[in-house]
Amino acid sequence: MAESEVHPTEVANLSEFNEIINQDKYTAVDFYTTWCPPCKAFAPVFTKYAGEFLDVNFVKVDIEKASDVGKEYEITSIPTVMVFKNGQIVEGHDDLNPPELKRKLQALLSA
């Protein structure tokens, strides 16, 4: 897949979040905070994947700013990555490393 300049969408609240994840398209979500070192390390990888997987929505949720989203999905560890389709969680992990996320996205798109 060709890489392009695509950046994840920053979500501000639960209403906006639900609008995005209820689409008939895979949506990868990075739940993070600005002060979390592992979150900072993961951010450029997540942005890179947004440019590689153009058939997937990429969304970032700062759980301190959009605390309603963090509470709704019971996010207790960051970073946490979840993949949604039609409002349903199809993958969700708080220990998902970048190569594993890439493999899972490739598998979902080829299924």
C-alpha positions in Angstrom: 0.0 0.0 0.0 1.2 3.5 -0.8 1.9 5.7 2.1 0.4 9.2 2.2 0.1 12.2 4.5 -2.9 11.1 6.6 -3.3 12.0 10.2 -5.6 10.4 12.8 -8.7 12.3 13.7 -8.8 13.7 17.3 -12.1 13.0 19.0 -13.4 15.4 21.6 -16.5 13.6 23.1 -18.6 10.4 23.1 -21.1 11.7 20.5 -18.4 12.5 18.0 -16.7 9.1 18.8 -19.9 7.1 18.3 -20.6 8.9 14.9 -17.2 7.7 13.7 -17.2 4.1 15.0 -20.7 3.3 13.8 -19.6 3.5 10.2 -19.4 0.4 8.0 -15.6 0.7 8.0 -12.9 -0.4 10.4 -11.8 2.3 12.8 -8.6 1.9 14.8 -8.7 3.9 18.0 -5.7 5.0 20.1 -6.7 5.8 23.7 -3.9 7.9 25.2 -2.9 10.9 27.4 -0.4 13.6 26.6 1.9 12.8 29.6 2.2 9.0 29.0 5.7 8.1 27.6 4.5 4.8 25.9 1.7 6.9 24.3 4.2 9.4 23.0 6.3 6.6 21.6 3.3 4.9 19.9 1.9 8.1 18.4 4.2 8.3 15.3 3.6 4.6 14.5 -0.2 5.1 14.7 0.1 8.1 12.4 2.3 6.1 10.0 -0.3 3.3 9.9 -3.0 5.9 9.1 -1.0 6.6 5.9 -0.6 2.9 5.1 -4.1 1.7 5.8 -6.3 4.1 3.8 -9.4 1.9 4.1 -9.3 2.3 7.9 -10.4 5.3 10.0 -7.7 6.2 12.5 -8.9 8.0 15.7 -7.1 9.3 18.7 -8.8 9.8 22.0 -7.1 11.8 24.8 -8.9 10.2 27.7 -8.4 13.2 29.9 -10.1 15.6 27.4 -12.7 13.1 26.2 -13.2 11.4 29.6 -16.7 10.3 28.6 -15.2 8.0 25.9 -12.7 6.6 28.3 -15.4 5.8 30.9 -17.7 4.3 28.3 -15.1 1.8 27.2 -13.6 1.3 30.6 -10.1 2.4 29.6 -7.8 1.7 32.6 -4.4 1.3 30.9 -2.8 3.5 28.2 -2.1 3.3 25.5 -5.0 1.1 24.6 -5.8 0.3 20.9 -9.2 -0.9 19.8 -10.6 -1.6 16.4 -14.3 -1.0 15.7 -16.7 -1.7 12.9 -20.4 -0.8 12.8 -20.1 0.3 16.5 -18.8 -3.1 17.6 -15.3 -3.8 19.0 -13.6 -6.3 16.8 -10.1 -6.0 18.4 -9.1 -4.4 21.7 -5.8 -4.6 23.6 -3.8 -2.5 26.0 -0.6 -4.4 25.1 -0.8 -4.3 21.4 2.6 -3.7 19.9 3.0 -2.0 16.5 3.8 -5.1 14.5 0.9 -6.9 16.0 -1.5 -4.1 15.2 -0.3 -4.0 11.6 -0.8 -7.8 11.3 -4.3 -7.5 12.8 -5.3 -4.7 10.5 -4.0 -6.6 7.5 -5.9 -9.7 8.6 -9.1 -7.8 9.1 -8.9 -6.1 5.7 -8.2 -9.4 3.9 -11.0 -11.3 5.6 
